[in-house]
Amino acid sequence: MSAATKPLLIELGTEELPPKALDELATAFSRGICDGLAKRGVEAGLDEAKLYASPRRLAVHIPSVAVNQPEQNLERRGPAVNAALDANGQPSKALQGFAQSCGVTVEQLEKLETDKGSWFVFRAVKPGQPVAALLPEIVDEALKGLPIPKPMRWGDHDYSFVRPAHWLVILHGSDIVDGSVLGLTSGRKSRGHRFMHTQPVHVADADSWLDAMTAAKVLADPAERRQKIRDEVARAAKETGGVPQLDDALLNEIANLTEWPVAIACTFDREFLAVPPEALVTTMETNQKFVPVFDADGKLTEHFIGIANIESKQPSEIRKGYERVIRPRFADAKFFWDEDLKEPLASYQDQLKNVTYQQALGSLWDKSVRAAELARIIAARVGVDAGAATRAAALSKCDLLTRMVGEFPELQGVMGRYYASHHGEAKDVADALDSYYQPRFAGDAIAAGKVGQVLAVADRFDTLAGIFAVGMKPSGNKDPFALRRAALGLARTLVEGGLELDLRGSFVEALELLPEAALAAGLKPGKDGKAPALDAGKRRAVLADELVEFVLDRLRGYYAEQGFTTEQFEAVLAVSPSSLVDFDRRLRAVGEFGRRSEALSLAAANKRVANILRKQAEEAGAVPVGTSVDPAHFEADAERALHAALDAARADTVAPLQAGDYAAVLTRLAQLQAPVDAFFDSVLVNADNPAVRANRLALLGQLKAQFGAIADIARL
């Protein structure tokens, strides 16, 4: 480190920050500090900047930050030269005003020449400031840029933040940077663990801060704290003889709730294991932030692990507290379970009539009836038991009215499966009540069973059709009905489940089941303030097109993640396959074709053919392009060879094309590269003889159609 640079440490101490927002706040704070330094041209090792965060602090450490800001070259652009001078070459009032605002005379301004004209400019060199003088403003800017939807106020001042702020440390090397932020004056006194180190923490310099925090029982590095939690959980799990379940979401939340995590192994009464494990796990993880423990066979045990934010001399007392607090929650879950089992799941169907789904779309009963009819139609088309699919759809919303789901909404579907199984519903029906919600999140699998897949697409067809019809489709970042997720789930289930359905046709059927009030609800009033008269058929057609486009837009990202290019996706989209399963087969064939050596040449040839045919169609008085080719009009060997090669390829690809083996079709068509190249090298398409020209255009039309049966190869 040079003498002109010093390490920088900025720490803001607060009341406990929201655990689910802490990571985002810390990242944004670090980025804001680095951006503030960069914007002011301060030399700093920003690539080595390290963010720190714990429940009571946000901090940034940068190993090397210049002591002084370099000279600043200022440039302000004024009026254009041609507008700033009058006919006599005298400065206009605008130019005089600009010079005055810069503190100079017109003669001291310079001219800037660009390819778009000339402008008057003011240029000056401003001496750099000490970085210490800039830091308070940089910190203030960074804090104002944090993603805080609802800042709070405290005391009798005007400033606000996500939580009340209590201390501020800004050290440049060993020097305190004078300044105030959020009413706090910077110093070198930090604070340690709330309970285990109540005295102020003296920070000698920026580089010693992290060690000082550790000595004060604060693990300020989030990564170190997460690893400590993993190690502690593994240690405690050995005491139970089980396997802990600690996913990333729970780990992150625990890490953002603790500064010095210590694991405590605990137990609960075995009688509670009679409750479905998902309910117990949800209670432990969501409500108490406890880690459940399973046996070697994956069954939930009576053990769990709590993470204390203190190194207690009496861990048994903490254990008792954790066991005491979990008991009433488990008792509630057992009560809900026992009470819900007294009535079969189907008994809730009538009650669905009293729960509004959406005003124009009716109740949850109405939605389940529509989904059942769609499930019946879809099941018959894809070879699935229509009775099972219809029964699953009829029961699909019933568990929403149970006590358990009322307390734990995240268990919808899961509890439906348990209740249906308990009351003797068929296994595929019961499983579908849970799996049709899949995929629930990014990376989740689709429903495993076919009945679940049918119900998944039926319910999503109805959801998307209904919400689009009433005019509540997503806009910008707003998607209150999670329609983007529903559309991707629909598309993935169709593709990965191999369900051959006409996408647009299915949406039309879903729209036909909606009440006309729903179709009318989405019509926008005209200039007179009145809604236009409803043409139901036209309205459904427009909505179906919008819905198909919406679903296909979701597929772009899905396939991009798998390595397919935008050009490949657009090439298949151009031929509008009716089924997403068919779309998938075509896209994979195009992807495979794109790796062949012939692909580039044939794509260019197809593009050339498309341009020739389009130009021919646009020209006034052009020779009409037919579809039949007459060998009698051939004049060149190259066109005879292409015609023969095309006929042979057409004959060879009939069977694989009918079977949907598009990869085989494109592999065969790749053999046309040589005759196609020879044709364009030696044949003039626009021959003087109209009959010859028309015949050659028809040959090219057949070539384009042959490739176009799979995708628009020209787009590659």
C-alpha positions in Angstrom: 0.0 0.0 0.0 1.4 3.4 -1.0 1.8 6.3 1.4 -1.0 8.1 -0.4 -3.6 5.4 0.4 -5.1 4.0 3.6 -7.6 1.3 4.5 -11.2 2.5 5.0 -13.7 1.1 7.4 -17.3 2.3 7.6 -19.7 0.8 10.1 -23.3 1.9 10.9 -24.8 0.4 14.1 -28.6 0.0 14.4 -31.4 -1.8 16.2 -31.9 -5.3 14.9 -32.3 -5.2 11.1 -35.0 -7.2 9.2 -33.4 -10.7 8.7 -34.9 -11.3 5.3 -33.7 -7.9 4.0 -30.3 -7.9 5.6 -28.3 -9.4 2.7 -29.9 -7.1 0.2 -29.2 -4.1 2.4 -25.6 -5.0 3.0 -25.0 -5.6 -0.7 -26.6 -2.3 -1.6 -24.7 -0.4 1.1 -21.3 -1.8 -0.1 -22.2 -1.0 -3.7 -23.3 2.5 -2.8 -20.0 3.3 -1.0 -17.9 1.9 -3.9 -20.0 3.8 -6.5 -19.6 7.0 -4.5 -15.9 6.7 -4.5 -15.7 5.8 -8.2 -18.0 8.7 -9.1 -15.7 11.2 -7.5 -12.6 9.7 -9.1 -11.1 8.5 -5.9 -8.3 5.9 -6.3 -9.4 2.8 -4.4 -9.1 -0.9 -4.5 -12.8 -1.4 -5.0 -12.4 -5.0 -6.3 -11.2 -5.9 -2.8 -14.0 -4.2 -1.0 -15.6 -6.5 1.6 -19.1 -6.1 3.0 -19.9 -7.1 6.5 -23.4 -7.4 8.1 -24.9 -8.7 11.3 -28.3 -8.1 12.9 -27.1 -4.8 14.4 -24.7 -3.4 11.8 -23.8 -2.7 8.2 -20.1 -2.3 7.4 -17.7 -2.0 4.5 -13.9 -2.4 4.5 -11.8 -1.4 1.6 -8.0 -2.2 1.9 -6.8 0.8 -0.1 -8.4 4.2 -0.5 -6.5 7.3 -1.6 -6.1 10.1 0.9 -6.8 12.8 -1.6 -9.1 13.1 -4.6 -7.3 13.8 -7.9 -7.9 17.0 -9.8 -11.3 17.1 -11.4 -11.6 18.1 -15.0 -14.9 19.9 -15.4 -16.8 20.4 -18.7 -20.2 22.0 -19.2 -21.7 22.2 -22.6 -23.5 25.4 -23.5 -25.5 26.6 -26.5 -24.8 25.4 -30.1 -22.5 27.9 -31.9 -25.0 28.5 -34.8 -27.7 29.5 -32.2 -25.4 31.3 -29.8 -24.3 34.1 -32.2 -26.5 36.5 -34.1 -26.0 37.5 -37.7 -23.3 39.9 -36.8 -21.4 37.3 -34.8 -22.4 38.9 -31.4 -23.2 36.6 -28.5 -26.9 36.0 -27.7 -28.4 36.4 -24.3 -28.4 32.6 -23.9 -24.6 32.5 -24.5 -24.0 35.4 -22.1 -26.1 33.8 -19.5 -24.3 30.5 -19.8 -20.9 32.3 -19.5 -22.1 34.2 -16.4 -23.4 31.0 -14.8 -19.9 29.5 -15.2 -18.2 32.6 -13.7 -16.3 33.5 -16.9 -16.6 35.8 -19.9 -17.8 34.7 -23.3 -14.2 35.0 -24.6 -13.0 32.5 -22.1 -15.4 29.8 -23.3 -14.1 27.1 -25.7 -15.7 25.4 -28.7 -16.4 21.7 -29.0 -16.5 20.3 -32.5 -18.5 17.0 -33.0 -19.9 15.2 -36.0 -23.3 16.7 -35.0 -22.2 20.3 -34.8 -20.3 22.8 -32.7 -21.0 23.9 -29.1 -19.6 26.4 -26.7 -18.2 24.7 -23.6 -16.7 25.7 -20.3 -13.7 23.7 -19.2 -11.9 24.0 -15.9 -9.7 22.1 -13.5 -10.9 21.8 -10.0 -8.5 20.9 -7.2 -9.2 17.5 -5.6 -10.5 17.4 -2.0 -9.3 15.3 0.9 -11.2 12.1 0.7 -12.1 12.5 4.4 -14.2 15.5 3.4 -16.1 13.5 0.8 -16.9 10.4 2.9 -19.8 11.7 4.9 -21.6 12.7 1.7 -20.8 9.3 0.2 -22.1 7.4 3.2 -25.3 9.5 3.2 -25.8 8.9 -0.5 -25.3 5.1 0.0 -27.8 5.0 2.8 -30.4 6.9 0.8 -30.0 4.4 -2.1 -30.8 1.4 0.1 -33.9 -0.6 -0.9 -36.1 0.4 2.1 -39.8 0.3 1.2 -41.0 1.7 4.6 -38.4 3.7 6.4 -39.1 4.6 10.1 -38.5 7.6 12.2 -37.3 7.8 15.8 -36.8 10.6 18.2 -37.8 14.2 17.3 -35.7 14.6 14.1 -36.5 14.5 10.4 -34.3 11.7 9.1 -35.4 8.1 8.7 -34.0 4.7 8.2 -35.0 1.0 8.2 -34.3 0.8 11.9 -33.1 3.4 14.5 -29.3 4.0 14.2 -27.1 4.2 17.3 -23.4 4.5 16.3 -21.2 5.3 13.4 -17.6 4.4 12.8 -15.6 5.9 9.9 -11.9 5.3 10.0 -9.4 6.0 7.2 -6.4 4.1 8.4 -6.2 5.1 12.1 -7.8 8.5 11.6 -11.4 9.3 12.5 -13.2 10.8 9.6 -15.2 13.7 10.9 -18.8 13.8 9.8 -22.4 13.2 10.7 -24.9 10.7 9.2 -28.5 10.1 10.5 -27.7 12.4 13.4 -24.7 10.3 14.5 -21.1 11.7 14.7 -18.4 9.4 13.5 -16.0 8.1 16.1 -14.0 4.9 16.9 -16.4 3.4 19.4 -18.3 0.4 18.1 -20.5 -2.1 20.0 -20.1 -5.8 20.5 -22.6 -8.5 21.3 -25.7 -7.2 23.0 -25.5 -9.6 25.9 -22.0 -11.0 26.0 -20.0 -7.8 25.5 -21.9 -4.8 26.8 -18.9 -2.4 27.0 -18.1 -0.1 24.0 -15.5 -1.5 21.6 -12.5 0.6 20.9 -11.4 0.3 17.2 -7.8 1.4 16.8 -7.8 1.5 13.0 -9.7 0.2 9.9 -7.7 -3.1 9.6 -8.3 -4.1 13.3 -12.0 -3.7 13.3 -12.9 -7.2 12.3 -10.6 -8.7 15.1 -12.2 -6.3 17.5 -15.6 -7.5 16.6 -14.6 -11.1 17.0 -13.2 -10.3 20.4 -16.5 -8.7 21.3 -18.4 -11.9 20.4 -19.6 -10.7 17.0 -19.0 -12.7 13.8 -19.4 -9.8 11.4 -18.6 -11.7 8.3 -21.9 -13.3 7.0 -20.0 -16.2 5.3 -18.1 -17.0 8.5 -21.3 -16.9 10.5 -23.1 -19.2 8.1 -20.2 -21.7 8.3 -20.3 -21.5 12.1 -24.0 -22.3 12.1 -23.4 -25.4 9.8 -20.6 -26.6 12.1 -22.7 -26.0 15.2 -25.7 -27.8 13.7 -23.5 -30.8 12.7 -22.1 -30.9 16.3 -25.6 -30.8 17.9 -26.9 -33.4 15.4 -24.3 -35.9 16.6 -25.9 -35.7 20.0 -29.3 -36.8 18.5 -27.9 -39.5 16.2 -30.0 -38.0 13.4 -29.6 -36.0 10.2 -30.4 -32.3 10.3 -32.3 -30.6 7.5 -30.8 -27.1 7.1 -31.7 -25.6 3.7 -30.2 -22.3 2.4 -33.2 -20.2 3.2 -33.3 -21.2 6.8 -29.5 -21.0 7.1 -29.6 -17.4 5.8 -32.4 -16.3 8.1 -30.7 -17.8 11.2 -27.4 -16.2 10.2 -29.2 -12.8 9.9 -30.7 -13.3 13.4 -27.6 -14.1 15.3 -24.1 -12.6 15.9 -22.6 -15.5 17.8 -24.6 -18.6 16.9 -24.6 -21.6 19.3 -26.6 -24.8 18.5 -28.7 -26.5 21.2 -30.0 -30.0 20.7 -33.7 -30.4 21.8 -36.6 -32.9 21.8 -40.4 -32.8 21.7 -43.0 -35.4 22.8 -43.2 -38.3 20.4 -47.0 -38.2 20.4 -46.7 -35.2 18.0 -45.1 -37.4 15.3 -48.7 -38.6 14.5 -49.1 -35.2 12.8 -48.0 -35.0 9.2 -44.3 -34.2 9.3 -44.7 -31.3 6.8 -46.9 -29.5 9.4 -44.3 -30.0 12.2 -41.4 -29.0 9.9 -43.2 -25.9 8.8 -43.8 -24.9 12.4 -40.2 -25.5 13.3 -38.6 -23.7 10.4 -41.1 -20.9 9.7 -42.3 -19.9 13.2 -39.3 -20.8 15.4 -36.3 -21.0 13.0 -35.5 -24.4 14.4 -33.7 -27.1 12.4 -35.6 -30.4 12.2 -33.8 -33.7 12.5 -34.5 -36.9 10.5 -33.4 -40.5 10.8 -31.3 -42.4 8.3 -34.5 -43.4 6.4 -35.7 -39.8 6.0 -38.4 -39.9 8.7 -38.9 -37.0 11.1 -37.6 -37.7 14.6 -38.6 -36.1 17.9 -35.3 -34.1 17.9 -34.7 -30.6 16.7 -31.9 -28.0 16.9 -32.3 -24.4 18.1 -29.7 -21.8 17.4 -29.1 -19.4 20.3 -27.5 -16.0 19.9 -25.5 -16.5 23.0 -22.9 -18.7 24.5 -24.7 -19.6 27.7 -23.2 -21.0 30.9 -26.5 -22.9 31.3 -27.5 -24.3 27.9 -30.0 -26.6 29.6 -32.1 -23.6 30.4 -32.1 -22.5 26.8 -33.0 -26.0 25.8 -36.0 -26.0 28.2 -37.1 -22.7 26.8 -37.0 -24.0 23.2 -38.8 -27.2 24.1 -41.4 -25.2 26.1 -42.1 -22.8 23.2 -42.5 -25.5 20.6 -45.0 -27.6 22.5 -48.1 -25.3 22.2 -47.5 -24.8 18.5 -47.3 -28.6 18.0 -50.4 -29.0 20.2 -52.2 -26.6 17.9 -51.1 -28.5 14.8 -52.3 -31.8 16.3 -55.6 -30.3 17.2 -56.1 -29.0 13.7 -55.1 -32.4 12.3 -57.5 -34.3 14.5 -60.4 -31.9 13.9 -59.9 -31.9 10.1 -60.0 -35.7 10.0 -63.5 -35.8 11.4 -65.0 -34.7 8.0 -64.1 -36.1 4.6 -62.3 -33.6 2.2 -65.3 -33.7 -0.1 -67.5 -32.2 2.6 -65.9 -28.8 2.0 -67.1 -28.6 -1.6 -70.3 -26.7 -0.8 -68.5 -24.3 1.4 -66.3 -23.3 -1.6 -69.4 -21.5 -2.9 -69.1 -19.0 -0.1 -65.5 -18.1 -0.9 -65.0 -15.5 -3.7 -62.2 -16.3 -6.1 -62.6 -13.1 -8.1 -65.7 -10.9 -8.4 -66.3 -11.5 -12.1 -65.0 -15.1 -12.1 -67.2 -16.3 -9.2 -66.3 -18.4 -6.2 -63.7 -21.1 -5.6 -66.5 -23.6 -6.3 -66.9 -22.0 -9.8 -63.2 -22.2 -10.4 -63.0 -25.9 -9.4 -66.0 -26.7 -11.6 -64.2 -25.1 -14.6 -61.0 -26.8 -13.8 -62.8 -30.2 -13.5 -64.3 -29.8 -17.0 -61.0 -28.8 -18.5 -59.3 -31.7 -16.7 -61.9 -34.1 -18.2 -61.3 -32.8 -21.7 -57.5 -32.8 -21.4 -57.3 -36.2 -19.7 -59.3 -37.8 -22.6 -56.9 -36.2 -25.1 -53.7 -37.4 -23.5 -54.8 -40.8 -22.5 -55.3 -40.3 -18.7 -58.1 -41.6 -16.6 -60.7 -38.8 -17.0 -62.6 -39.9 -13.9 -59.6 -39.6 -11.7 -58.6 -36.2 -13.2 -62.1 -34.8 -12.8 -62.3 -36.1 -9.2 -58.9 -34.5 -8.3 -60.0 -31.2 -9.8 -63.3 -31.3 -7.8 -61.3 -31.7 -4.6 -58.4 -29.5 -5.5 -59.5 -26.4 -3.5 -61.2 -28.1 -0.6 -58.2 -28.2 1.7 -58.1 -24.4 1.6 -61.0 -24.5 4.1 -59.4 -26.8 6.6 -58.1 -25.6 9.9 -54.6 -26.8 9.2 -54.2 -24.8 5.9 -55.9 -21.9 7.5 -53.1 -21.8 10.1 -50.3 -22.8 7.6 -51.3 -21.6 4.1 -48.0 -23.0 2.7 -49.3 -26.5 3.4 -52.1 -26.2 0.8 -52.0 -29.3 -1.4 -49.9 -31.2 1.0 -52.7 -31.4 3.5 -55.2 -32.1 0.7 -53.1 -35.2 -0.1 -53.1 -36.4 3.5 -56.9 -35.8 4.0 -57.8 -37.5 0.7 -55.7 -40.5 1.5 -57.1 -40.8 5.0 -60.7 -40.9 3.6 -60.0 -43.5 0.9 -59.5 -41.5 -2.2 -57.5 -43.2 -4.9 -53.7 -42.7 -4.6 -53.4 -41.0 -8.0 -56.2 -38.6 -7.0 -54.7 -37.9 -3.5 -51.2 -37.4 -4.9 -52.5 -35.0 -7.6 -54.0 -32.7 -4.9 -50.4 -32.0 -3.8 -48.4 -32.3 -6.9 -50.6 -30.1 -9.2 -49.1 -27.1 -7.4 -45.7 -28.0 -8.8 -43.4 -26.4 -9.9 -43.8 -24.3 -6.8 -40.6 -22.4 -7.3 -37.7 -22.0 -9.7 -35.9 -25.3 -10.1 -38.8 -27.3 -8.7 -39.9 -30.4 -10.6 -43.3 -30.7 -12.3 -45.9 -33.1 -11.0 -44.7 -36.7 -11.2 -48.1 -38.4 -11.9 -50.1 -38.0 -15.0 -53.3 -37.1 -13.1 -51.4 -34.4 -11.3 -50.0 -33.1 -14.6 -53.5 -32.9 -16.1 -54.8 -31.1 -13.1 -51.8 -28.8 -13.1 -52.4 -27.6 -16.7 -56.2 -27.5 -16.3 -56.0 -25.3 -13.3 -53.4 -23.0 -14.9 -55.4 -22.8 -18.1 -58.4 -21.5 -16.1 -56.3 -19.2 -14.0 -54.6 -17.5 -16.9 -57.7 -17.3 -19.1 -59.8 -15.9 -16.3 -57.4 -13.2 -15.0 -56.6 -12.1 -18.6 -60.3 -11.9 -19.4 -61.1 -9.6 -16.5 -58.2 -7.3 -17.6 -55.8 -8.0 -14.7 -52.8 -9.4 -16.7 -49.4 -8.5 -15.3 -47.9 -5.1 -16.1 -44.3 -4.1 -15.2 -43.3 -5.5 -11.9 -46.9 -6.0 -10.8 -48.2 -9.6 -10.9 -50.5 -10.1 -8.0 -51.9 -13.4 -9.3 -48.4 -14.8 -10.0 -49.4 -15.3 -13.7 -45.9 -15.4 -14.9 -45.1 -18.3 -12.6 -48.4 -19.9 -13.6 -47.5 -19.6 -17.3 -44.1 -21.1 -16.9 -45.5 -23.9 -14.8 -48.1 -24.6 -17.5 -45.4 -24.6 -20.2 -43.0 -26.8 -18.3 -45.7 -29.3 -17.4 -46.8 -29.6 -21.0 -43.2 -29.9 -22.3 -41.7 -32.0 -19.6 -44.8 -34.1 -19.2 -45.1 -34.8 -22.9 -48.7 -33.6 -23.0 -49.6 -33.1 -26.7 -52.2 -30.3 -26.5 -53.1 -27.5 -28.9 -52.0 -24.5 -26.8 -54.3 -21.9 -28.4 -57.2 -24.3 -28.7 -57.0 -25.2 -25.0 -57.0 -21.5 -24.1 -60.1 -21.0 -26.3 -61.8 -23.9 -24.4 -60.9 -22.3 -21.1 -62.2 -19.0 -22.2 -65.5 -20.6 -23.4 -66.1 -21.9 -19.8 -65.9 -18.4 -18.3 -69.0 -16.4 -17.6 -69.7 -13.6 -20.1 -69.5 -11.2 -17.3 -65.8 -12.0 -17.0 -65.2 -11.5 -20.7 -67.0 -8.1 -20.5 -65.2 -7.0 -17.3 -61.9 -6.6 -19.2 -63.2 -4.4 -21.9 -61.9 -0.9 -21.6 -64.5 2.0 -21.8 -64.4 4.1 -25.0 -64.1 7.9 -25.1 -67.8 8.2 -24.1 -67.0 6.3 -20.9 -69.1 3.3 -22.0 -67.8 -0.2 -22.4 -68.1 -1.5 -26.0 -70.7 -4.2 -26.8 -69.3 -7.6 -26.1 -68.6 -9.8 -29.1 -67.8 -13.0 -27.1 -66.2 -14.9 -30.0 -63.9 -12.0 -31.1 -63.0 -11.3 -27.5 -62.0 -15.0 -26.9 -59.9 -15.0 -30.1 -58.0 -11.9 -29.1 -57.4 -13.2 -25.5 -56.3 -16.6 -26.8 -53.6 -14.9 -29.0 -52.5 -12.8 -26.0 -52.3 -15.8 -23.7 -50.3 -17.9 -26.2 -47.8 -15.0 -26.6 -47.6 -14.6 -22.8 -46.8 -18.3 -22.4 -44.2 -18.3 -25.2 -42.5 -15.3 -23.6 -42.0 -17.3 -20.5 -40.3 -20.1 -22.5 -37.6 -17.8 -23.8 -35.8 -17.7 -20.5 -36.5 -21.4 -19.9 -34.7 -22.4 -23.1 -32.0 -19.8 -22.8 -31.0 -21.4 -19.5 -30.6 -24.7 -21.4 -28.2 -23.1 -23.9 -30.5 -22.4 -26.9 -30.0 -19.1 -28.7 -32.5 -16.4 -29.4 -32.2 -17.1 -33.1 -33.0 -20.8 -32.6 -36.0 -20.0 -30.5 -37.3 -17.4 -33.1 -36.7 -19.9 -35.9 -39.1 -22.3 -34.4 -41.5 -19.6 -33.2 -41.8 -18.4 -36.8 -43.6 -21.6 -37.9 -46.1 -21.4 -34.9 -46.2 -25.1 -33.7 -49.6 -25.7 -32.1 -48.2 -27.9 -29.3 -45.4 -27.0 -26.9 -44.2 -30.6 -27.0 -43.9 -30.2 -30.8 -42.2 -26.8 -30.2 -39.7 -28.5 -27.9 -38.9 -31.3 -30.4 -38.4 -28.8 -33.2 -36.2 -26.5 -31.1 -34.0 -29.4 -30.0 -33.7 -30.5 -33.6 -32.7 -27.0 -34.7 -30.2 -26.8 -31.9 -28.6 -30.1 -33.1 -28.7 -28.9 -36.7 -27.0 -25.6 -35.7 -23.9 -27.6 -34.6 -23.5 -29.1 -38.1 -20.9 -27.7 -40.5 -23.6 -27.3 -43.2 -25.9 -25.2 -41.0 -24.4 -21.7 -41.7 -24.4 -22.1 -45.4 -27.9 -23.5 -45.5 -29.2 -20.8 -43.2 -27.7 -18.1 -45.5 -29.2 -19.8 -48.5 -32.6 -20.0 -46.9 -32.4 -16.3 -46.0 -31.4 -15.5 -49.6 -34.4 -17.6 -50.9 -36.8 -15.8 -48.5 -35.5 -12.4 -49.8 -35.8 -13.3 -53.4 -39.4 -14.6 -53.0 -40.4 -11.6 -50.9 -39.0 -9.2 -53.4 -40.7 -11.0 -56.2 -44.1 -10.8 -54.4 -43.7 -7.1 -53.8 -42.7 -6.1 -57.3 -45.5 -4.7 -59.4 -46.2 -6.9 -62.5 -44.0 -9.6 -61.2 -44.4 -13.2 -62.5 -46.7 -15.1 -60.1 -44.7 -17.7 -58.2 -46.3 -21.1 -58.5 -45.8 -24.3 -56.4 -45.2 -26.8 -59.2 -41.9 -27.3 -61.0 -41.8 -28.3 -64.7 -38.4 -30.0 -65.5 -39.0 -29.1 -69.2 -38.1 -25.5 -68.3 -34.8 -26.4 -66.8 -31.8 -24.9 -68.7 -28.9 -25.6 -66.3 -27.5 -28.8 -64.8 -27.4 -27.2 -61.4 -31.2 -26.6 -61.2 -31.8 -30.2 -62.5 -29.5 -31.5 -59.7 -31.2 -29.4 -57.0 -34.6 -30.5 -58.2 -33.6 -34.2 -58.1 -31.9 -33.8 -54.7 -34.9 -32.0 -53.3 -37.3 -34.7 -54.6 -35.1 -37.4 -53.0 -34.9 -35.5 -49.7 -38.7 -35.0 -49.7 -39.3 -38.7 -50.2 -36.8 -39.6 -47.5 -38.3 -37.2 -44.9 -42.0 -38.1 -45.2 -42.0 -40.8 -42.5 -39.7 -39.0 -40.0 -41.7 -35.8 -40.5 -45.0 -37.6 -39.7 -43.3 -39.2 -36.7 -42.1 -35.8 -35.4 -38.5 -36.9 -35.7 -37.3 -33.4 -36.7 -33.7 -34.1 -36.0 -33.7 -36.9 -38.6 -35.4 -34.6 -41.1 -32.8 -31.8 -40.7 -30.0 -34.3 -40.8 -31.3 -35.5 -44.2 -31.9 -31.9 -45.5 -28.3 -31.0 -44.5 -27.2 -33.1 -47.5 -28.8 -30.4 -49.7 -25.9 -28.0 -49.0 -23.8 -29.0 -52.1 -26.7 -28.8 -54.7 -28.0 -25.5 -53.1 -24.6 -23.9 -53.2 -24.1 -25.1 -56.8 -27.4 -23.6 -57.8 -26.7 -20.2 -56.5 -23.2 -20.3 -57.9 -24.2 -21.0 -61.5 -28.0 -20.2 -61.9 -29.5 -16.8 -62.5 -32.9 -16.9 -60.8 -34.3 -13.8 -62.6 -33.9 -15.2 -66.1 -35.2 -13.2 -69.1 -37.6 -15.9 -70.1 -40.7 -15.5 -67.8 -41.4 -19.3 -67.8 -37.9 -20.2 -66.8 -37.9 -17.5 -64.1 -41.2 -18.7 -62.7 -40.0 -22.3 -62.7 -36.8 -21.4 -60.8 -38.8 -19.3 -58.3 -41.1 -22.3 -57.8 -38.1 -24.5 -57.2 -36.8 -22.1 -54.5 -40.3 -22.0 -53.0 -40.2 -25.8 -52.6 -36.8 -25.6 -51.0 -38.0 -23.0 -48.5 -41.1 -25.0 -47.8 -39.1 -28.2 -47.1 -37.0 -26.5 -44.5 -39.9 -24.4 -43.3 -41.7 -27.6 -42.3 -39.4 -27.7 -39.3 -38.5 -24.0 -38.6 -37.5 -20.8 -40.3 -33.9 -21.8 -40.9 -33.2 -18.4 -42.4 -33.3 -16.9 -38.9 -30.2 -18.8 -37.9 
